[in-house]
């Protein structure tokens, strides 16, 4: 179950994630990935530092820390920056592919990273998420 109620606070690390509505693809072509990152840079980079990310065909994971300078923003405005990012991407995909409606399953999930061990495990999880499963001897 997603944690969509955590308020994004300056100076806090978060695991941000979401997937496609009905588990459909978020990235329909290879060119969608750099476009997603361009919008990310525009909307999110001014308010958050990125430590790890993984863009999968139908979902994504981000590990970010909300910048201390974000204290000048109201808490709601920090979440709004993420919302603006996801809305911009949805509008572009909908327009570009003749689709309508929600692209993402729900509001984005956000889990505060409250310990060093969770931070380390999350980095590992994000980086190895796209790896195919392999059999061990």
KOLBA-24101 format. One line per field, with one value per residue: residue number from 0; residue in one letter; x, y, z of N, C-alpha, C, O, CB in turn. Coordinates in steps of 0.001 Angstrom, whole numbers. Glycine has a CB too. Example, Ala and Ser with C-alpha at 12.3 -4.5 7.8 and 13.67 -1.06 7.14 Angstrom:
2
n <- (0	1) $
res <- (A	S) $
n.c1 <- (13190	12850) $
n.c2 <- (-5690	-2250) $
n.c3 <- (7800	7080) $
ca.c1 <- (12300	13670) $
ca.c2 <- (-4500	-1060) $
ca.c3 <- (7800	7140) $
c.c1 <- (13200	12900) $
c.c2 <- (-3300	30) $
c.c3 <- (7800	7870) $
o.c1 <- (14236	13409) $
o.c2 <- (-3319	1138) $
o.c3 <- (8465	8039) $
cb.c1 <- (11308	14084) $
cb.c2 <- (-4473	-598) $
cb.c3 <- (9046	5725) $
//
This chain:
137
n <- (0	1	2	3	4	5	6	7	8	9	10	11	12	13	14	15	16	17	18	19	20	21	22	23	24	25	26	27	28	29	30	31	32	33	34	35	36	37	38	39	40	41	42	43	44	45	46	47	48	49	50	51	52	53	54	55	56	57	58	59	60	61	62	63	64	65	66	67	68	69	70	71	72	73	74	75	76	77	78	79	80	81	82	83	84	85	86	87	88	89	90	91	92	93	94	95	96	97	98	99	100	101	102	103	104	105	106	107	108	109	110	111	112	113	114	115	116	117	118	119	120	121	122	123	124	125	126	127	128	129	130	131	132	133	134	135	136) $
res <- (X	X	X	X	X	X	X	X	X	X	X	X	X	X	X	X	X	X	X	X	X	X	X	X	X	X	X	X	X	X	X	X	X	X	X	X	X	X	X	X	X	X	X	X	X	X	X	X	X	X	X	X	X	X	X	X	X	X	X	X	X	X	X	X	X	X	X	X	X	X	X	X	X	X	X	X	X	X	X	X	X	X	X	X	X	X	X	X	X	X	X	X	X	X	X	X	X	X	X	X	X	X	X	X	X	X	X	X	X	X	X	X	X	X	X	X	X	X	X	X	X	X	X	X	X	X	X	X	X	X	X	X	X	X	X	X	X) $
n.c1 <- (832	513	2208	869	418	2425	3933	6002	9038	11514	14992	14686	15022	13488	11792	10451	7869	5981	3571	2345	-1062	-3357	-1236	-40	2283	4489	6415	6487	8064	11577	12431	10881	12008	14317	12830	11126	13096	14042	11824	11780	14157	13496	11241	11692	14429	15131	14145	14889	17493	18905	19575	19447	17934	15498	14144	11671	9844	7081	7000	8576	11321	12575	15146	15348	16339	14773	15560	17113	16738	14206	12637	11660	9520	6097	5032	3094	3555	5940	5216	3487	5212	6241	3837	3194	5236	4621	2092	2717	4214	2263	372	1892	2384	-244	-1120	784	336	-2295	-4064	-6205	-6976	-5854	-2407	-746	-989	-1972	-1850	1541	3702	5349	7884	9337	12833	14231	16442	19933	20431	18111	18378	20738	19904	17823	19156	20555	18344	17026	19010	19353	16858	16099	17421	17502	16182	18331	19605	21060	23963) $
n.c2 <- (-1177	2193	4969	7878	10039	11236	14252	16268	17331	19872	19018	16316	12922	11042	8207	8177	7157	5579	4013	2973	3598	1013	-681	-167	865	3558	4658	4752	4706	4743	7411	8686	8451	10289	12623	12603	12891	15450	17044	16441	17617	20298	20752	19433	19331	21979	21955	19625	17286	14661	11290	8688	6952	5134	4242	2390	462	498	1727	3783	4719	6972	8427	10991	14093	16635	19946	22180	24847	24834	25517	28020	27710	26864	23868	22491	23497	22288	19593	20187	20886	18389	17256	18962	18267	15511	15874	17432	15582	13603	15030	15523	12902	12015	13833	13350	10680	10368	9754	9697	10733	9423	8803	7849	5585	6411	9171	10150	7903	8299	7810	8530	8438	7154	6046	5109	2516	1938	3859	2920	340	1079	2446	296	-1324	361	622	-2022	-2826	-2925	-5167	-8384	-11382	-13872	-17207	-18706	-20731) $
n.c3 <- (0	-830	599	641	2076	3524	4371	2465	3630	4144	4049	4459	3443	820	-506	-3521	-5621	-8272	-10457	-13704	-14584	-14094	-14278	-16682	-19282	-18602	-20101	-23392	-25606	-26338	-26443	-24577	-22038	-21751	-22016	-19780	-17804	-18474	-17855	-15150	-14300	-14708	-12985	-10480	-9693	-8788	-6162	-4894	-4130	-5975	-5356	-6243	-8977	-10873	-13857	-15013	-17464	-16731	-14263	-11709	-9546	-7134	-5217	-3146	-1611	9	-528	1792	1285	437	2497	2306	760	1116	2715	1238	-1298	-2066	-2507	-4570	-6622	-7403	-8242	-10385	-12130	-12697	-13837	-16096	-17573	-18001	-19538	-21847	-22800	-23185	-25176	-27200	-27866	-28400	-26298	-23378	-20022	-16813	-16394	-14437	-11654	-9079	-6757	-6267	-4513	-1382	845	3855	4439	7069	8297	8241	7343	5876	3867	2585	1773	87	-1971	-3095	-3846	-5738	-7734	-8547	-9327	-12090	-12970	-14406	-13019	-11805	-11692	-8925	-8411) $
ca.c1 <- (0	1303	2137	702	42	3592	4181	7403	9657	12905	16048	14330	15161	12258	11633	9305	7618	4646	3530	1316	-2433	-3617	97	339	3585	4664	7359	6008	9187	12845	12553	10122	12861	14992	11841	10755	14204	14066	10781	12241	15149	12794	10304	12091	15814	15266	13703	15339	18717	18622	20640	19321	16648	15334	12966	11282	8806	5757	7091	9849	11723	13499	15604	15633	16353	14212	16583	16839	16240	12779	11919	10976	8251	5185	5109	2188	4157	6965	4466	2912	6263	6215	2569	3332	6107	3872	1023	3327	4559	1004	-198	2703	2125	-1621	-1168	1644	-108	-3738	-4752	-6805	-7098	-4718	-1282	-225	-1964	-2529	-863	2839	4059	6511	8212	10528	13958	14521	17637	21046	20287	17081	18996	21643	19099	17057	20092	20753	17077	16784	19977	19212	15479	15927	18185	16734	16487	19227	19679	22333	24320) $
ca.c2 <- (0	3406	6034	9106	11097	11864	15604	16442	18327	20217	18316	14909	12031	10317	7263	8617	6115	5415	3134	3299	3243	-375	-1257	80	1505	5006	5000	4009	4638	5119	8868	9170	8492	11580	13688	12519	13463	16882	17633	16266	18664	21588	20885	18844	19654	23195	21768	18350	16643	13279	10367	7496	6825	4001	4381	1123	673	805	2355	4448	4939	8081	8703	12420	14846	17961	20937	23066	26119	24665	26032	29243	27278	26189	22421	22095	23881	21297	18495	20689	20825	17016	17098	19667	17423	14351	16355	17840	14365	12980	15822	15302	11544	11974	14570	12703	9334	10368	9084	10587	10200	9293	7964	7241	4821	7247	10187	9494	7407	8924	7214	9152	7543	7552	5417	4867	1193	2034	4619	2018	-698	1707	2666	-1023	-1721	1181	315	-3393	-3075	-3339	-6373	-9635	-12388	-14929	-18354	-18918	-22154) $
ca.c3 <- (0	-958	1576	-130	2999	4144	3908	2087	4502	3808	4758	4650	2294	509	-1608	-4315	-6613	-8828	-11632	-14663	-14293	-14491	-14530	-18075	-19438	-18506	-21157	-24552	-26538	-25697	-26353	-23422	-20848	-21593	-21839	-18367	-17038	-18753	-17011	-13772	-14062	-14665	-11871	-9195	-9324	-7965	-4773	-4324	-4612	-6361	-4966	-7092	-9659	-11780	-14701	-15638	-18477	-16177	-12949	-11420	-8161	-6928	-3861	-3150	-349	-210	-182	2926	747	207	3659	1916	178	2020	2553	157	-2571	-2411	-3129	-5819	-7651	-7911	-8954	-11664	-12953	-13176	-14714	-17371	-18313	-18417	-20643	-23052	-23282	-23692	-26443	-28188	-28231	-28601	-25201	-22399	-18673	-15907	-16796	-13216	-10890	-8010	-6391	-6099	-3192	-766	2136	4451	4695	8442	8868	7321	6725	4838	2781	1877	1112	-987	-3092	-3703	-4473	-6926	-8785	-9031	-9714	-13492	-13301	-14540	-11987	-12263	-10797	-8244	-8488) $
c.c1 <- (880	1122	2063	363	1238	3821	5667	7994	11085	13887	15806	14518	13845	12470	10331	9103	6185	4739	2371	-57	-2734	-2338	532	1673	3497	5529	7042	7081	10443	12974	11787	10993	13593	14007	11376	11828	14354	13023	11154	13223	14474	11989	10868	13502	15943	14915	14227	16654	18393	19826	20610	17977	16685	14036	12731	10134	7476	5804	8442	10063	12708	13913	16063	15728	15829	15219	16136	16291	14748	11968	11184	9647	7368	5255	4256	2802	5238	6290	3889	3940	6336	4954	2625	4183	5326	2736	1562	3667	3290	396	568	2448	724	-1735	-402	1135	-1622	-4506	-5336	-6762	-5778	-3642	-756	-1357	-2698	-1602	443	3063	5291	6695	9440	11601	14531	15768	18693	20887	19207	17625	19879	20875	18304	17932	20309	19498	16832	17740	19818	17794	15348	16653	17259	17118	17408	19258	21050	22666	24015) $
c.c2 <- (1244	4324	7328	10278	11799	13237	15754	17619	18621	19437	16829	14153	11282	9319	7675	7575	6178	4452	3552	2833	1861	-1115	-1146	818	3018	5520	4129	3819	5076	6627	9457	9304	9827	12739	13748	13190	14966	17607	17542	17377	20031	21765	20478	19252	20953	22992	20499	17905	15181	12405	9087	7557	5614	4212	3051	1410	1121	1415	3037	4519	6102	8107	10152	12944	16229	18984	21812	24401	26050	25155	27319	28930	26710	24701	21961	22399	22898	20109	18919	20657	19419	16782	17771	18868	16253	14760	16768	16619	13685	13717	15588	13917	11459	12672	13825	11356	9228	9624	10128	9930	10101	8382	7188	6608	5674	8423	9454	9066	8112	8329	7932	8098	7951	6914	5219	3524	1213	2785	3698	929	-140	1985	1347	-1435	-949	804	-1090	-3743	-3514	-4640	-7575	-10590	-13440	-16045	-18431	-20403	-22895) $
c.c3 <- (0	234	783	774	3635	3523	3625	2855	4052	4678	4949	3324	2093	-620	-2288	-5402	-7127	-9997	-12513	-14206	-14874	-14868	-15991	-18114	-19280	-19646	-22359	-25615	-25796	-25522	-25170	-22171	-20707	-21426	-20385	-17514	-17271	-17910	-15533	-13407	-13904	-13381	-10512	-8770	-8529	-6485	-4121	-4955	-4878	-6038	-5791	-7793	-10568	-12536	-15401	-16595	-17854	-14770	-12784	-9916	-8138	-5463	-3869	-1727	-682	311	989	2448	454	1399	3321	1251	1276	1710	1371	-1213	-3012	-3091	-4467	-6948	-8252	-8737	-10328	-12643	-13540	-14116	-16079	-18216	-18830	-19605	-21936	-23643	-23876	-25044	-27537	-28681	-28354	-27523	-24272	-21029	-17940	-16490	-15592	-12414	-9857	-7824	-6094	-4657	-2685	618	2684	4734	6054	9041	7785	6630	5640	3629	1935	1126	-58	-2202	-3830	-4477	-5770	-8049	-9350	-9448	-11169	-13873	-13404	-13414	-12583	-11232	-10176	-8300	-7206) $
o.c1 <- (1862	34	3084	57	1073	3895	6499	7521	11794	13657	16639	14220	13168	13227	9250	10068	5302	5826	1532	-194	-2395	-2356	1357	2134	2563	5393	7294	7015	10364	13570	12018	10746	13507	14321	11247	11514	14753	13302	10877	13126	14863	12052	10557	13736	16806	15345	14036	16898	17690	20956	21652	17013	17746	12967	13501	9524	6817	4758	9336	9127	13571	13102	17049	15259	16370	15672	14958	15472	14100	10740	10201	8757	7859	5509	4689	2596	5433	6746	3807	3583	6476	5008	2156	3884	5365	2454	941	3441	3251	-44	-34	2310	535	-2379	-884	1464	-2169	-5489	-5002	-6539	-4747	-3945	-372	-2511	-3927	-690	440	2675	6173	5786	10485	11300	15225	16120	18393	21181	19368	17364	19778	21177	18133	17501	20249	19586	16471	17321	20123	17552	14549	16496	16351	18251	17257	18970	22068	21769	24259) $
o.c2 <- (1330	4439	7822	11373	12862	13371	15401	18750	17711	19221	16144	14667	10928	9564	7543	7152	6755	4117	4367	1812	1583	-2049	-1922	1334	3662	6659	2924	2892	5709	7080	10607	10174	10453	13728	14835	13963	15689	18653	18459	17991	20820	22824	21106	19495	21027	23778	20303	18115	14541	12733	8469	8130	5139	4343	2645	2478	2018	1601	2883	4397	6210	7835	10496	12317	16916	18895	22133	25019	27076	25208	27669	29779	26141	24314	21113	21653	22696	19663	18115	20427	19268	16177	17208	18803	16027	14058	16488	16612	13240	13090	15467	13779	10891	12154	13688	10935	8126	8941	11309	8725	10613	7311	6024	7031	5645	8651	8283	9756	8479	8343	7940	7003	8961	7212	5170	3408	577	2397	3696	639	-811	1783	1303	-1847	-1542	680	-1320	-4867	-4405	-5138	-7752	-10586	-13835	-15837	-18240	-21245	-24098) $
o.c3 <- (737	799	304	301	4232	2301	4461	2750	3623	5868	5542	2245	3059	-1560	-1716	-6040	-6492	-10467	-12129	-13532	-16025	-15669	-16471	-17096	-19757	-20093	-22353	-26422	-24743	-24545	-24799	-21336	-19651	-20765	-19822	-16609	-16358	-17325	-14760	-12345	-13043	-12756	-9500	-7586	-7654	-5642	-2921	-6143	-4096	-6398	-6010	-7284	-10973	-11940	-16271	-16541	-18381	-14149	-13616	-9125	-9009	-4578	-4521	-776	-1548	1452	1147	3128	248	1328	3974	1186	2251	569	590	-2170	-4210	-4144	-5395	-8104	-9466	-9808	-11317	-13835	-14750	-15088	-17104	-19426	-19978	-20569	-23003	-24859	-24951	-25956	-28661	-29790	-28405	-27812	-24366	-20904	-18375	-17017	-15707	-12484	-9789	-8619	-5715	-3713	-3460	1448	2033	5210	6171	10183	6592	5440	4598	2490	708	-32	-1076	-3337	-5059	-5634	-6786	-9200	-10520	-9887	-11459	-14987	-12592	-12933	-13739	-10053	-10841	-8245	-7115) $
cb.c1 <- (-948	938	3365	-383	-833	4855	3702	7541	9647	13142	16243	12854	16349	11149	11608	9524	7903	4038	3398	1646	-3404	-4590	112	-759	4175	5287	8842	4823	8936	14020	12065	8958	13874	15889	10634	10558	15501	13822	9435	12900	16170	11870	9097	12007	16661	14387	12213	14269	19899	18268	20526	19459	16311	15333	13134	10870	8595	4925	6873	9885	12354	12855	16761	14557	17807	12815	16905	18109	17003	12458	12881	11851	8478	3724	4660	834	4742	7757	3342	2383	7643	6290	1414	3949	7297	3311	295	4597	5369	8	-190	4199	2290	-2580	-591	2998	383	-4055	-3797	-8255	-7730	-5180	-157	516	-1282	-2704	-1340	3965	4286	6354	8465	10155	15055	13362	17282	22386	19945	15816	19828	22628	18151	16419	21462	21095	15908	16928	21370	19665	14655	16407	19279	16986	15181	20653	19354	22280	25785) $
cb.c2 <- (-4	4135	6014	8930	10537	10972	16652	16662	17845	21732	18937	14772	11033	11292	5730	10064	4735	6783	1637	2694	4303	-411	-2715	896	1163	5384	4809	4711	5532	4599	9502	8233	7356	11842	13470	11041	12759	17146	16935	14875	18706	21718	20074	17331	19750	24280	21755	17266	16788	13185	10031	6174	8103	2629	5544	47	-612	-450	1317	5867	3647	9436	7711	13185	14908	18119	21816	23287	26495	23203	26268	30069	26229	26738	21715	22817	25277	20835	18018	22117	21225	16001	17682	21054	16903	13564	17532	18684	13389	12951	17320	15465	10515	12625	15988	12523	8337	9773	8140	10945	8862	8759	8820	8285	3666	6449	11053	10422	5901	10472	5666	9899	7619	7225	4060	4922	132	2736	5801	1382	-1346	3003	3243	-2085	-1496	2672	485	-4348	-1837	-2239	-6634	-10302	-13050	-14380	-19653	-18410	-22309) $
cb.c3 <- (1206	-2226	2568	-1187	4070	3981	4948	557	5963	3977	6072	5164	2495	139	-1112	-4925	-6019	-9270	-11220	-15995	-14855	-15659	-14115	-18816	-20794	-17157	-20691	-25155	-27804	-26513	-27633	-23137	-20895	-22792	-22779	-17933	-17398	-20247	-17257	-13585	-15215	-15868	-12152	-9274	-10568	-8531	-4720	-4520	-3576	-7868	-3489	-6256	-10465	-11010	-15733	-14564	-19280	-16143	-11834	-12039	-7533	-7350	-3399	-3929	307	497	-1399	3758	-528	-80	4818	983	-944	1883	3841	303	-2470	-1140	-2206	-5627	-7052	-6748	-8124	-11448	-12125	-11993	-14066	-17124	-17417	-17249	-20296	-22730	-22140	-22686	-26263	-27616	-27212	-29923	-24435	-22792	-18720	-14555	-17424	-12363	-10203	-6670	-5151	-6545	-3219	-694	2010	5756	3540	9294	9529	8066	7794	5384	3343	2859	2111	-496	-2583	-2617	-3502	-6590	-8257	-7977	-9482	-14389	-12247	-15932	-11433	-12516	-11537	-6767	-8817) $
//
